[in-house]
């Protein structure tokens, strides 16, 4: 299992469209993927679960990935956060 | 894939479909809506519902969602609740619809339960006091 802390840097945080992009990405992997914020752990393949974290800009979350493709999954997920969900800011 | 039919007061259904499509970044298959208004002909509505059910059921059944329990749309839908390929739920909101769209490869029963849970989970008083 891989666990990584990620800071949300895009202006709008994990809002609806960003959460949708995240689930579209996580659903490509067979690994189990979870996001944890303030001890709340949700399935990163379910958009409504992610939205319930209400994670705004500046929040720190933890990503947990476990499965055969965990290395590639965590790499791509981190990239999506670092690229501001392709929102430019 | 489960088909989804929204039967709502006025254009609520269409508007929620537009919002979901915008959030999910794509047009959505097997999702339709029927608006019901004060001047709607109930016989016409039933015909429309039956046609849409036929189109939307590709083998996994149809989840029909309406807004207010006890109002005309839900009263019309009451007659479809005994069919095995149909589940009717009320309390339509955006979390419920997004859940339905993104989680409909399982059984009709699983999807409808998840939708009701998402709708309920999305109702939160945000003030801390």
Backbone of each chain as ProteinMPNN parsed JSONL, in Angstrom:
{"seq_chain_A": "XXXXXXXXXXXXXXXXXXXXXXXXXXXXXXXXXXXXXXXXXXXXXXXXXXXXXXXXXXXXXXXXXXXXXXXXXXXXXXXXXXXXXXXXX", "coords_chain_A": {"N_chain_A": [[0.834, -1.216, 0.0], [0.458, 2.239, -0.766], [0.902, 5.377, 0.746], [0.227, 8.787, 0.651], [0.689, 12.233, 1.421], [-1.104, 15.033, 0.318], [-1.307, 18.378, -0.75], [-3.963, 20.571, -1.35], [-3.957, 22.67, -4.011], [-5.258, 24.022, -6.01], [-7.419, 26.759, -6.815], [-10.235, 26.449, -6.455], [-10.461, 24.188, -4.962], [-11.409, 20.773, -4.033], [-13.779, 20.704, -5.801], [-16.93, 20.239, -7.574], [-16.453, 19.638, -10.402], [-13.723, 19.133, -10.385], [-13.618, 16.954, -8.667], [-14.971, 15.157, -10.21], [-13.166, 14.837, -12.331], [-11.12, 13.635, -10.904], [-12.307, 11.191, -10.129], [-12.727, 10.074, -12.6], [-10.132, 9.556, -13.331], [-9.189, 7.876, -11.194], [-10.83, 5.69, -11.534], [-9.728, 4.37, -13.629], [-7.883, 2.649, -12.684], [-7.145, -0.54, -11.202], [-6.537, -0.766, -8.567], [-7.443, -0.284, -5.083], [-8.541, 2.825, -3.985], [-8.302, 5.421, -1.692], [-9.326, 8.475, -0.077], [-8.302, 10.506, 2.562], [-9.399, 12.78, 4.948], [-9.172, 14.747, 7.758], [-9.591, 12.458, 9.433], [-11.68, 11.283, 8.097], [-12.503, 8.848, 5.846], [-12.768, 8.175, 2.453], [-14.052, 6.589, -0.537], [-12.165, 6.957, -3.373], [-13.144, 6.63, -5.875], [-15.677, 7.392, -6.05], [-17.63, 10.038, -6.782], [-19.514, 11.522, -5.231], [-18.841, 10.801, -2.642], [-16.295, 11.911, -2.445], [-16.9, 14.628, -2.69], [-18.179, 15.06, -0.292], [-16.148, 15.51, 1.486], [-15.606, 18.147, 1.406], [-13.27, 19.594, 0.654], [-11.271, 22.291, 0.572], [-9.191, 24.853, -1.009], [-5.83, 24.734, 0.121], [-6.254, 22.73, 1.94], [-5.111, 19.714, 3.532], [-4.772, 16.472, 2.414], [-4.862, 12.875, 2.589], [-3.736, 10.317, 0.485], [-4.507, 7.021, -0.183], [-3.409, 4.133, -1.676], [-3.892, 0.895, -2.865], [-2.925, -1.996, -4.512], [-2.383, -3.778, -7.642], [-1.658, -1.88, -9.581], [-0.735, 0.283, -8.127], [1.515, 2.02, -8.0], [1.629, 3.452, -10.437], [-0.862, 4.595, -10.302], [-0.77, 6.346, -8.048], [1.133, 8.094, -8.932], [-0.09, 9.333, -11.153], [-2.302, 10.484, -9.925], [-1.175, 12.319, -8.126], [-0.04, 13.994, -9.988], [-2.289, 15.11, -11.184], [-3.326, 16.676, -9.082], [-1.139, 18.394, -8.727], [-1.155, 19.692, -11.147], [-3.19, 21.469, -10.902], [-5.704, 20.437, -11.451], [-5.995, 20.863, -14.138], [-7.055, 23.379, -14.322], [-5.795, 25.736, -14.386], [-5.416, 27.543, -12.276]], "CA_chain_A": [[0.0, 0.0, 0.0], [1.182, 3.517, -0.795], [0.176, 6.475, 1.379], [0.905, 10.061, 0.395], [-0.052, 13.448, 1.774], [-1.159, 15.971, -0.805], [-1.951, 19.654, -0.408], [-4.815, 21.037, -2.455], [-3.428, 23.993, -4.379], [-6.094, 24.748, -6.985], [-8.224, 27.801, -6.163], [-11.602, 26.025, -6.105], [-10.413, 22.977, -4.143], [-12.014, 19.568, -4.62], [-15.169, 21.05, -6.125], [-17.624, 19.174, -8.308], [-15.801, 19.216, -11.651], [-12.416, 18.549, -10.035], [-13.897, 15.62, -8.114], [-15.335, 14.324, -11.361], [-11.904, 14.485, -13.015], [-10.388, 12.7, -10.052], [-12.921, 9.849, -10.194], [-12.479, 9.519, -13.944], [-8.765, 9.035, -13.304], [-9.041, 6.744, -10.261], [-11.575, 4.536, -12.055], [-8.918, 3.682, -14.638], [-6.975, 1.722, -12.008], [-7.802, -1.631, -10.474], [-6.222, -0.602, -7.136], [-8.381, 0.417, -4.212], [-7.988, 4.155, -3.733], [-9.079, 6.157, -0.694], [-8.842, 9.792, 0.325], [-8.589, 10.734, 3.98], [-9.271, 14.169, 5.423], [-9.675, 14.842, 9.144], [-10.028, 11.118, 9.87], [-12.795, 10.77, 7.297], [-11.914, 8.105, 4.733], [-13.786, 7.922, 1.425], [-13.677, 5.916, -1.776], [-11.781, 7.97, -4.362], [-13.773, 6.354, -7.176], [-17.07, 7.843, -5.961], [-17.631, 11.515, -6.79], [-20.276, 12.098, -4.121], [-18.059, 10.589, -1.421], [-15.206, 12.9, -2.437], [-17.476, 15.952, -2.44], [-18.56, 15.176, 1.125], [-14.988, 15.949, 2.259], [-15.588, 19.617, 1.342], [-11.847, 19.949, 0.738], [-11.02, 23.543, -0.148], [-7.775, 25.164, -1.254], [-5.025, 24.764, 1.353], [-6.486, 21.515, 2.745], [-4.179, 18.591, 3.356], [-5.465, 15.187, 2.4], [-3.963, 11.736, 2.411], [-4.219, 9.369, -0.522], [-4.087, 5.627, 0.088], [-3.635, 3.301, -2.854], [-3.351, -0.457, -2.731], [-3.286, -2.888, -5.604], [-1.342, -4.091, -8.615], [-1.198, -0.697, -10.323], [-0.691, 1.39, -7.153], [2.59, 2.998, -8.264], [1.203, 4.317, -11.543], [-2.052, 5.334, -9.851], [-0.397, 7.465, -7.166], [1.873, 9.047, -9.777], [-1.055, 10.101, -11.965], [-3.171, 11.27, -9.033], [-0.371, 13.458, -7.67], [0.124, 14.883, -11.136], [-3.553, 15.831, -11.371], [-3.378, 17.721, -8.046], [-0.073, 19.37, -8.992], [-1.532, 20.447, -12.352], [-4.378, 22.28, -10.594], [-6.845, 19.792, -12.137], [-6.035, 21.496, -15.465], [-7.912, 24.575, -14.257], [-4.944, 26.909, -14.591], [-5.106, 28.26, -11.014]], "C_chain_A": [[0.866, 1.261, 0.0], [0.298, 4.585, -0.144], [0.929, 7.764, 1.116], [0.046, 11.22, 0.835], [0.019, 14.416, 0.604], [-1.851, 17.249, -0.338], [-2.775, 20.103, -1.615], [-4.442, 22.476, -2.793], [-4.311, 24.736, -5.392], [-7.114, 25.599, -6.244], [-9.582, 27.29, -5.658], [-11.637, 24.747, -5.259], [-11.026, 21.767, -4.843], [-13.5, 19.823, -4.864], [-15.733, 19.994, -7.075], [-16.879, 18.704, -9.559], [-14.43, 18.582, -11.384], [-12.614, 17.13, -9.491], [-14.262, 14.649, -9.23], [-14.083, 13.88, -12.12], [-11.12, 13.444, -12.223], [-10.99, 11.289, -10.151], [-12.736, 9.22, -11.577], [-11.082, 8.909, -14.014], [-8.67, 7.783, -12.417], [-9.744, 5.487, -10.777], [-10.807, 3.763, -13.126], [-8.035, 2.6, -14.015], [-7.745, 0.645, -11.254], [-7.56, -1.516, -8.968], [-7.376, 0.02, -6.374], [-7.765, 1.758, -3.875], [-8.91, 4.9, -2.758], [-8.472, 7.53, -0.481], [-9.243, 9.993, 1.777], [-8.391, 12.212, 4.296], [-9.92, 14.245, 6.799], [-10.298, 13.528, 9.619], [-11.236, 10.572, 9.122], [-12.205, 10.122, 6.04], [-12.99, 7.771, 3.707], [-13.182, 7.234, 0.202], [-13.386, 6.961, -2.857], [-12.327, 7.677, -5.756], [-15.235, 6.8, -7.179], [-17.122, 9.358, -5.784], [-18.375, 12.1, -5.593], [-19.545, 11.922, -2.796], [-16.948, 11.635, -1.32], [-15.754, 14.292, -2.088], [-17.826, 16.153, -0.968], [-17.376, 15.568, 2.018], [-14.912, 17.477, 2.34], [-14.159, 20.15, 1.465], [-11.545, 21.19, -0.107], [-9.515, 23.769, -0.313], [-7.024, 25.281, 0.089], [-5.198, 23.519, 2.213], [-5.383, 20.496, 2.49], [-4.982, 17.308, 3.388], [-4.423, 14.08, 2.27], [-4.57, 10.806, 1.381], [-3.643, 7.999, -0.206], [-4.408, 4.784, -1.135], [-3.096, 1.901, -2.591], [-3.867, -1.361, -3.837], [-2.153, -3.021, -6.59], [-0.782, -2.851, -9.321], [-1.048, 0.527, -9.415], [0.364, 2.449, -7.477], [2.175, 3.985, -9.354], [0.022, 5.189, -11.098], [-1.652, 6.547, -9.016], [0.343, 8.544, -7.963], [0.9, 9.959, -10.546], [-1.949, 10.989, -11.096], [-2.427, 12.52, -8.546], [-0.23, 14.501, -8.773], [-1.14, 15.733, -11.343], [-3.685, 16.969, -10.348], [-2.363, 18.824, -8.346], [-0.386, 20.246, -10.203], [-2.816, 21.251, -12.159], [-5.64, 21.735, -11.281], [-7.075, 20.382, -13.529], [-6.931, 22.738, -15.486], [-7.108, 25.868, -14.379], [-4.61, 27.673, -13.323], [-5.666, 27.52, -9.81]], "O_chain_A": [[1.883, 1.327, 0.69], [-0.893, 4.688, -0.44], [2.139, 7.832, 1.333], [-1.172, 11.209, 0.654], [1.068, 14.592, -0.015], [-2.852, 17.203, 0.377], [-2.323, 20.019, -2.756], [-4.591, 23.381, -1.972], [-4.136, 25.935, -5.607], [-7.612, 25.215, -5.185], [-10.022, 27.656, -4.568], [-12.711, 24.279, -4.882], [-11.148, 21.732, -6.068], [-14.362, 19.23, -4.215], [-15.088, 18.98, -7.344], [-16.695, 17.502, -9.755], [-14.027, 17.632, -12.056], [-11.856, 16.22, -9.826], [-13.903, 13.472, -9.192], [-13.949, 12.717, -12.501], [-10.542, 12.511, -12.781], [-10.253, 10.307, -10.246], [-12.606, 8.003, -11.709], [-10.869, 7.886, -14.664], [-8.136, 6.758, -12.839], [-9.317, 4.366, -10.499], [-11.18, 2.647, -13.487], [-7.503, 1.742, -14.718], [-8.838, 0.88, -10.741], [-8.298, -2.104, -8.178], [-8.185, 0.756, -6.938], [-6.589, 1.827, -3.516], [-10.119, 4.996, -2.967], [-7.273, 7.735, -0.673], [-10.369, 9.694, 2.174], [-7.368, 12.809, 3.964], [-11.074, 13.855, 6.976], [-11.411, 13.514, 10.145], [-11.758, 9.514, 9.474], [-11.496, 10.771, 5.271], [-14.003, 7.158, 4.041], [-11.978, 7.294, -0.047], [-14.259, 7.754, -3.211], [-12.013, 8.388, -6.71], [-15.948, 6.618, -8.166], [-16.704, 9.886, -4.754], [-17.914, 13.076, -5.001], [-19.618, 12.788, -1.925], [-16.692, 12.177, -0.246], [-15.159, 15.031, -1.303], [-17.777, 17.271, -0.457], [-17.574, 15.92, 3.181], [-14.249, 18.032, 3.216], [-13.879, 21.036, 2.271], [-11.563, 21.14, -1.337], [-8.69, 22.994, 0.17], [-7.533, 25.855, 1.052], [-4.396, 23.269, 3.112], [-4.808, 20.422, 1.405], [-5.783, 17.091, 4.297], [-3.274, 14.315, 1.897], [-5.771, 10.538, 1.402], [-2.44, 7.847, 0.01], [-5.556, 4.732, -1.575], [-1.961, 1.747, -2.139], [-5.071, -1.476, -4.067], [-1.083, -2.443, -6.399], [0.41, -2.781, -9.62], [-1.209, 1.663, -9.861], [0.138, 3.638, -7.254], [2.348, 5.195, -9.212], [-0.078, 6.359, -11.468], [-2.14, 7.652, -9.252], [0.198, 9.739, -7.705], [1.056, 11.18, -10.577], [-2.303, 12.102, -11.485], [-2.97, 13.625, -8.553], [-0.291, 15.707, -8.534], [-1.056, 16.925, -11.64], [-4.098, 18.077, -10.69], [-2.664, 20.013, -8.24], [0.056, 21.393, -10.283], [-3.452, 21.662, -13.129], [-6.533, 22.501, -11.643], [-8.198, 20.4, -14.032], [-7.488, 23.1, -16.522], [-7.675, 26.957, -14.463], [-3.609, 28.389, -13.291], [-5.504, 27.973, -8.677]]}, "seq_chain_B": "XXXXXXXXXXXXXXXXXXXXXXXXXXXXXXXXXXXXXXXXXXXXXXXXXXXXXXXXXXXXXXXXXXXXXXXXXXXXXXXXXXXXXXXXXXXXXXXXXXXXXXXXXXXXXXXXXXXXXXXXXXXXXXXXX", "coords_chain_B": {"N_chain_B": [[-26.212, -1.5, -18.206], [-28.036, 0.623, -16.082], [-30.996, 2.358, -16.935], [-32.021, 5.78, -16.65], [-34.747, 7.709, -15.651], [-36.178, 10.836, -15.304], [-38.955, 12.227, -13.816], [-40.55, 15.077, -13.462], [-41.667, 18.13, -11.784], [-42.221, 20.677, -13.988], [-39.305, 22.101, -15.508], [-37.315, 21.084, -13.905], [-36.033, 18.586, -14.024], [-34.71, 18.642, -16.528], [-32.956, 20.742, -16.126], [-31.378, 19.75, -14.025], [-30.168, 17.632, -15.338], [-28.635, 19.043, -17.215], [-26.866, 20.359, -15.452], [-25.553, 18.157, -14.263], [-24.303, 17.038, -16.449], [-22.554, 19.048, -17.088], [-20.919, 19.067, -14.787], [-19.852, 16.474, -14.872], [-18.6, 16.562, -17.232], [-19.362, 15.566, -19.712], [-21.696, 14.302, -22.205], [-24.586, 12.443, -21.307], [-25.472, 9.077, -21.387], [-28.467, 7.086, -21.787], [-30.297, 8.517, -20.171], [-33.077, 10.343, -19.411], [-35.709, 12.875, -19.4], [-38.969, 13.852, -18.24], [-41.112, 16.502, -18.31], [-43.65, 17.627, -16.105], [-46.504, 19.559, -16.052], [-48.99, 22.066, -14.989], [-50.789, 22.041, -17.078], [-50.452, 19.649, -18.302], [-51.394, 16.706, -20.059], [-52.569, 13.879, -18.577], [-52.881, 11.329, -19.663], [-51.273, 11.491, -21.896], [-48.828, 11.875, -20.651], [-48.456, 9.4, -19.418], [-48.226, 7.743, -21.654], [-45.878, 8.75, -22.725], [-44.087, 8.184, -20.639], [-44.149, 5.386, -20.696], [-43.081, 4.877, -23.243], [-40.528, 5.95, -22.929], [-39.513, 4.304, -20.929], [-39.327, 1.889, -22.302], [-37.31, 2.554, -24.154], [-35.185, 3.11, -22.459], [-34.634, 0.84, -20.998], [-32.233, -1.38, -21.21], [-31.789, -3.89, -20.472], [-30.992, -3.913, -17.833], [-32.857, -2.667, -16.362], [-34.86, 0.186, -15.202], [-34.328, 3.16, -13.46], [-36.511, 5.268, -11.968], [-36.88, 8.599, -11.171], [-38.434, 10.999, -9.165], [-39.552, 14.271, -8.001], [-41.248, 15.424, -5.713], [-42.775, 13.452, -3.285], [-46.053, 12.201, -3.423], [-47.062, 14.198, -5.011], [-48.371, 15.108, -8.31], [-46.568, 13.966, -10.393], [-45.402, 11.801, -8.933], [-47.676, 10.426, -8.216], [-48.615, 9.575, -10.685], [-46.587, 7.817, -11.301], [-46.886, 5.772, -9.542], [-48.228, 3.544, -10.496], [-46.304, 2.079, -11.795], [-44.75, 0.794, -10.026], [-44.929, -1.875, -9.46], [-43.644, -3.308, -11.317], [-40.995, -5.473, -12.21], [-38.699, -4.555, -13.464], [-38.417, -1.949, -12.812], [-37.628, 0.693, -10.588], [-38.934, 3.126, -8.48], [-38.092, 6.204, -7.118], [-38.209, 8.997, -4.805], [-37.627, 12.541, -4.106], [-35.756, 13.851, -5.594], [-32.586, 15.239, -6.085], [-29.518, 17.082, -6.827], [-27.134, 15.708, -5.869], [-28.231, 13.105, -5.666], [-28.85, 12.528, -8.344], [-26.319, 12.654, -9.588], [-25.046, 10.569, -8.277], [-26.619, 8.453, -9.234], [-26.032, 8.519, -11.986], [-23.301, 7.948, -12.011], [-23.01, 5.49, -10.86], [-24.184, 2.942, -11.835], [-23.92, 0.343, -12.725], [-24.404, -1.878, -11.323], [-26.934, -3.698, -9.54], [-30.417, -2.792, -9.824], [-31.584, -2.389, -7.376], [-29.356, -1.93, -5.679], [-28.344, 0.425, -6.809], [-30.495, 2.222, -6.453], [-30.649, 2.374, -3.678], [-28.144, 3.477, -3.039], [-28.447, 5.948, -4.252], [-30.487, 7.157, -2.74], [-29.17, 7.345, -0.325], [-27.065, 9.105, -0.954], [-28.51, 11.405, -1.562], [-29.588, 12.014, 0.911], [-27.27, 12.274, 2.485], [-26.277, 14.592, 1.434], [-27.636, 16.654, 2.575], [-27.087, 19.059, 4.744], [-26.594, 21.023, 7.625], [-24.672, 23.787, 7.529], [-23.707, 25.622, 9.378], [-21.888, 25.788, 12.448], [-23.135, 25.966, 14.881]], "CA_chain_B": [[-26.323, -0.204, -17.545], [-29.405, 0.987, -15.701], [-31.507, 3.595, -17.522], [-32.547, 6.72, -15.635], [-35.819, 8.591, -16.139], [-36.625, 11.829, -14.328], [-40.304, 12.75, -14.073], [-40.485, 16.179, -12.489], [-42.41, 19.371, -11.985], [-41.578, 21.597, -14.927], [-38.006, 21.833, -16.132], [-36.301, 20.703, -12.901], [-35.28, 17.433, -14.533], [-33.817, 19.06, -17.62], [-31.921, 21.58, -15.532], [-30.447, 18.889, -13.276], [-29.382, 16.886, -16.339], [-27.635, 19.988, -17.735], [-25.842, 20.571, -14.401], [-24.767, 16.92, -14.108], [-23.493, 16.907, -17.65], [-21.505, 20.056, -16.935], [-20.004, 18.603, -13.735], [-19.168, 15.243, -15.283], [-17.817, 16.892, -18.415], [-19.722, 14.761, -20.883], [-23.129, 14.045, -22.336], [-24.863, 11.236, -20.529], [-26.331, 8.116, -22.076], [-29.562, 6.418, -21.062], [-30.842, 9.438, -19.164], [-34.084, 11.207, -20.035], [-36.62, 13.498, -18.437], [-40.315, 14.227, -18.687], [-41.649, 17.558, -17.452], [-45.104, 17.58, -15.881], [-46.969, 20.898, -15.66], [-50.418, 22.165, -14.673], [-51.606, 21.783, -18.262], [-50.095, 18.368, -18.925], [-52.44, 15.681, -20.202], [-52.047, 12.719, -17.843], [-52.793, 10.16, -20.568], [-50.077, 11.713, -22.717], [-47.673, 11.654, -19.771], [-48.285, 7.947, -19.231], [-47.71, 7.211, -22.932], [-44.485, 9.193, -22.816], [-43.332, 7.414, -19.644], [-44.014, 4.001, -21.177], [-42.125, 4.877, -24.366], [-39.169, 6.205, -22.42], [-39.079, 3.096, -20.21], [-38.905, 0.919, -23.34], [-36.022, 2.978, -24.726], [-34.117, 3.175, -21.453], [-34.329, -0.47, -20.425], [-31.388, -2.171, -22.117], [-31.559, -5.182, -19.827], [-30.705, -3.784, -16.399], [-33.973, -1.982, -15.715], [-34.904, 1.65, -15.24], [-34.538, 3.865, -12.192], [-37.303, 6.474, -12.213], [-36.747, 9.503, -10.023], [-39.293, 12.176, -9.199], [-39.154, 15.228, -6.96], [-42.032, 15.42, -4.46], [-43.664, 12.315, -3.026], [-47.453, 12.59, -3.208], [-47.499, 15.152, -6.03], [-48.849, 14.451, -9.534], [-45.624, 13.021, -11.027], [-45.239, 10.557, -8.159], [-48.944, 9.683, -8.289], [-48.647, 8.894, -11.997], [-45.578, 6.745, -11.303], [-47.299, 4.727, -8.613], [-48.667, 2.338, -11.207], [-45.173, 1.321, -12.363], [-43.93, 0.277, -8.922], [-45.03, -3.334, -9.308], [-42.864, -3.952, -12.386], [-39.683, -5.922, -11.716], [-37.582, -3.848, -14.111], [-38.501, -0.522, -12.497], [-37.689, 1.175, -9.212], [-39.283, 4.546, -8.447], [-37.724, 6.864, -5.859], [-38.56, 10.423, -4.795], [-36.665, 13.412, -3.411], [-34.671, 14.154, -6.544], [-31.694, 16.399, -5.961], [-28.334, 16.915, -7.678], [-26.309, 14.57, -5.411], [-28.901, 11.843, -6.014], [-28.723, 12.279, -9.786], [-24.912, 12.359, -9.911], [-24.81, 9.2, -7.8], [-27.29, 7.532, -10.164], [-25.309, 8.498, -13.265], [-21.938, 7.42, -11.895], [-22.986, 4.208, -10.151], [-25.37, 2.215, -12.316], [-23.571, -0.917, -13.394], [-24.813, -2.982, -10.457], [-28.368, -3.996, -9.635], [-31.338, -1.674, -9.66], [-31.782, -2.204, -5.938], [-28.14, -1.307, -5.132], [-28.245, 1.804, -7.297], [-31.52, 3.072, -5.838], [-30.28, 2.598, -2.27], [-27.006, 4.414, -3.027], [-28.975, 7.271, -4.626], [-31.214, 7.726, -1.599], [-28.162, 7.676, 0.686], [-26.362, 10.32, -1.393], [-29.439, 12.538, -1.448], [-29.706, 12.321, 2.336], [-25.956, 12.744, 2.951], [-26.019, 15.933, 0.905], [-28.407, 17.666, 3.313], [-26.236, 19.356, 5.901], [-26.574, 22.405, 8.109], [-23.241, 24.106, 7.517], [-23.32, 26.393, 10.574], [-21.435, 24.852, 13.474], [-24.006, 26.043, 16.072]], "C_chain_B": [[-27.793, 0.139, -17.28], [-29.794, 2.304, -16.381], [-32.069, 4.487, -16.42], [-33.588, 7.622, -16.281], [-36.229, 9.54, -15.015], [-38.022, 12.296, -14.725], [-40.532, 13.828, -13.02], [-41.489, 17.292, -12.769], [-41.592, 20.248, -12.934], [-40.212, 21.129, -15.391], [-36.909, 21.441, -15.123], [-35.404, 19.59, -13.44], [-34.263, 17.83, -15.58], [-32.64, 19.863, -17.061], [-30.891, 20.739, -14.766], [-29.589, 18.047, -14.227], [-28.275, 17.784, -16.9], [-26.497, 20.183, -16.724], [-24.945, 19.338, -14.254], [-23.804, 16.755, -15.266], [-22.297, 17.858, -17.583], [-20.451, 19.594, -15.915], [-19.187, 17.402, -14.218], [-18.393, 15.425, -16.585], [-18.14, 16.059, -19.638], [-21.238, 14.671, -21.017], [-23.387, 12.65, -21.767], [-25.862, 10.34, -21.247], [-27.436, 7.596, -21.164], [-30.075, 7.264, -19.893], [-31.825, 10.365, -19.864], [-34.971, 11.829, -18.974], [-37.966, 13.8, -19.078], [-40.815, 15.328, -17.749], [-43.165, 17.382, -17.298], [-45.52, 18.968, -15.378], [-48.463, 20.905, -15.406], [-51.313, 21.813, -15.872], [-51.316, 20.434, -18.922], [-51.296, 17.421, -18.955], [-51.9, 14.379, -19.587], [-51.92, 11.478, -18.728], [-51.544, 10.259, -21.437], [-48.809, 11.435, -21.901], [-47.397, 10.16, -19.629], [-47.71, 7.307, -20.496], [-46.217, 7.503, -23.049], [-43.598, 8.373, -21.854], [-43.1, 5.989, -20.162], [-43.03, 3.894, -22.344], [-40.69, 5.036, -23.882], [-38.64, 4.966, -21.69], [-38.57, 2.064, -21.215], [-37.525, 1.272, -23.888], [-34.869, 2.864, -23.733], [-33.74, 1.819, -20.869], [-33.548, -1.315, -21.428], [-31.006, -3.499, -21.461], [-31.335, -5.112, -18.328], [-31.81, -3.048, -15.648], [-33.855, -0.466, -15.773], [-35.149, 2.19, -13.826], [-35.304, 5.137, -12.522], [-37.233, 7.339, -10.959], [-37.685, 10.694, -10.205], [-38.956, 13.079, -8.023], [-39.962, 15.077, -5.665], [-42.93, 14.186, -4.36], [-45.083, 12.838, -2.8], [-47.976, 13.584, -4.225], [-47.845, 14.39, -7.322], [-47.828, 13.514, -10.183], [-45.491, 11.706, -10.257], [-46.533, 9.743, -8.173], [-49.081, 8.94, -9.622], [-47.743, 7.652, -11.952], [-45.951, 5.555, -10.418], [-47.642, 3.416, -9.324], [-47.52, 1.505, -11.788], [-44.355, 0.607, -11.282], [-44.016, -1.237, -8.738], [-44.227, -4.072, -10.387], [-41.451, -4.268, -11.896], [-38.508, -5.123, -12.272], [-37.568, -2.362, -13.767], [-38.441, -0.3, -10.987], [-37.98, 2.665, -9.281], [-38.859, 5.112, -7.09], [-38.052, 8.357, -5.956], [-37.461, 11.221, -4.085], [-35.496, 13.794, -4.292], [-33.875, 15.398, -6.148], [-30.406, 16.1, -6.75], [-27.405, 15.801, -7.185], [-26.912, 13.221, -5.793], [-28.697, 11.517, -7.493], [-27.282, 11.937, -10.163], [-24.551, 10.948, -9.456], [-25.396, 8.191, -8.79], [-26.487, 7.379, -11.458], [-23.97, 7.765, -13.155], [-21.869, 6.034, -11.252], [-24.187, 3.375, -10.584], [-25.038, 0.959, -13.115], [-23.909, -2.128, -12.536], [-26.297, -3.286, -10.632], [-29.178, -2.72, -9.397], [-31.519, -1.348, -8.177], [-30.576, -1.506, -5.295], [-28.064, 0.166, -5.532], [-29.27, 2.696, -6.603], [-31.185, 3.368, -4.375], [-29.148, 3.624, -2.167], [-27.482, 5.832, -3.342], [-29.679, 7.931, -3.447], [-30.237, 8.145, -0.501], [-27.447, 8.975, 0.321], [-27.235, 11.555, -1.243], [-29.518, 12.998, 0.006], [-28.39, 12.898, 2.881], [-25.68, 14.184, 2.54], [-26.807, 17.021, 1.603], [-27.707, 17.912, 4.646], [-26.448, 20.806, 6.345], [-25.115, 22.795, 8.281], [-22.786, 24.951, 8.705], [-22.888, 25.408, 11.657], [-22.356, 24.865, 14.69], [-25.431, 25.674, 15.688]], "O_chain_B": [[-28.659, -0.034, -18.137], [-29.01, 3.252, -16.396], [-32.534, 4.001, -15.389], [-33.342, 8.223, -17.327], [-36.58, 9.107, -13.917], [-38.235, 12.716, -15.863], [-40.686, 13.531, -11.835], [-42.073, 17.373, -13.849], [-40.414, 20.516, -12.694], [-39.983, 19.944, -15.633], [-35.722, 21.466, -15.45], [-34.18, 19.648, -13.326], [-33.105, 17.415, -15.533], [-31.492, 19.685, -17.469], [-29.688, 20.986, -14.849], [-28.419, 17.784, -13.945], [-27.131, 17.355, -17.047], [-25.321, 20.173, -17.088], [-23.726, 19.462, -14.135], [-22.645, 16.383, -15.087], [-21.182, 17.51, -17.971], [-19.249, 19.716, -16.151], [-17.978, 17.333, -13.996], [-17.627, 14.55, -16.988], [-17.288, 15.866, -20.505], [-21.972, 14.932, -20.064], [-22.501, 11.796, -21.756], [-26.939, 10.774, -21.656], [-27.342, 7.662, -19.939], [-30.256, 6.771, -18.78], [-31.459, 11.085, -20.793], [-34.997, 11.397, -17.821], [-38.077, 13.979, -20.291], [-40.929, 15.117, -16.542], [-43.862, 17.033, -18.25], [-44.964, 19.483, -14.408], [-49.134, 19.887, -15.579], [-52.441, 21.349, -15.703], [-51.872, 20.119, -19.975], [-52.089, 17.351, -18.017], [-50.885, 13.851, -20.04], [-50.993, 10.682, -18.577], [-50.854, 9.27, -21.684], [-47.851, 10.842, -22.396], [-46.251, 9.716, -19.711], [-46.83, 6.449, -20.428], [-45.414, 6.644, -23.414], [-42.508, 7.934, -22.219], [-41.992, 5.46, -20.074], [-42.248, 2.947, -22.425], [-39.772, 4.362, -24.349], [-37.466, 4.619, -21.815], [-37.525, 1.446, -21.013], [-36.676, 0.398, -24.065], [-33.735, 2.565, -24.106], [-32.655, 1.661, -20.31], [-34.113, -1.885, -22.362], [-30.029, -4.141, -21.848], [-31.467, -6.114, -17.625], [-31.71, -2.832, -14.44], [-32.896, 0.087, -16.311], [-36.044, 1.741, -13.109], [-34.814, 5.987, -13.265], [-37.49, 6.879, -9.846], [-37.721, 11.315, -11.268], [-38.172, 12.705, -7.151], [-39.424, 14.653, -4.642], [-43.741, 13.92, -5.247], [-45.283, 13.808, -2.068], [-49.183, 13.805, -4.312], [-47.636, 13.18, -7.411], [-48.17, 12.375, -10.499], [-45.471, 10.63, -10.855], [-46.494, 8.513, -8.146], [-49.596, 7.823, -9.674], [-48.081, 6.595, -12.483], [-45.385, 4.469, -10.546], [-47.379, 2.328, -8.813], [-47.727, 0.371, -12.219], [-43.39, -0.096, -11.585], [-43.264, -1.813, -7.952], [-44.138, -5.299, -10.376], [-40.801, -3.443, -11.255], [-37.457, -5.022, -11.639], [-36.804, -1.596, -14.354], [-39.099, -0.994, -10.213], [-37.347, 3.389, -10.05], [-39.22, 4.572, -6.044], [-38.157, 8.909, -7.051], [-36.508, 10.661, -3.544], [-34.388, 14.031, -3.811], [-34.439, 16.466, -5.909], [-30.234, 14.999, -7.272], [-26.925, 15.014, -8.001], [-26.194, 12.305, -6.195], [-28.407, 10.376, -7.851], [-27.048, 11.033, -10.965], [-23.844, 10.223, -10.155], [-24.751, 7.202, -9.138], [-26.287, 6.272, -11.958], [-23.557, 7.058, -14.074], [-20.784, 5.469, -11.117], [-25.099, 3.132, -9.793], [-25.756, 0.568, -14.035], [-23.726, -3.268, -12.962], [-26.846, -3.152, -11.725], [-28.69, -1.73, -8.853], [-31.594, -0.183, -7.785], [-30.74, -0.605, -4.473], [-27.763, 1.034, -4.713], [-28.943, 3.814, -6.205], [-31.411, 4.478, -3.893], [-29.182, 4.52, -1.325], [-26.984, 6.801, -2.769], [-29.49, 9.119, -3.187], [-30.437, 9.159, 0.168], [-27.244, 9.84, 1.173], [-26.76, 12.62, -0.845], [-29.515, 14.193, 0.299], [-28.389, 13.873, 3.633], [-24.942, 14.904, 3.213], [-26.668, 18.196, 1.264], [-27.737, 17.075, 5.549], [-26.476, 21.712, 5.511], [-24.401, 22.201, 9.089], [-21.593, 24.989, 9.008], [-23.454, 24.321, 11.773], [-22.376, 23.902, 15.456], [-26.32, 25.676, 16.539]]}, "name": "protein", "num_of_chains": 2, "seq": "XXXXXXXXXXXXXXXXXXXXXXXXXXXXXXXXXXXXXXXXXXXXXXXXXXXXXXXXXXXXXXXXXXXXXXXXXXXXXXXXXXXXXXXXXXXXXXXXXXXXXXXXXXXXXXXXXXXXXXXXXXXXXXXXXXXXXXXXXXXXXXXXXXXXXXXXXXXXXXXXXXXXXXXXXXXXXXXXXXXXXXXXXXXXXXXXXXXXXXXXXXXXXXXXXXXXXXXXXX"}
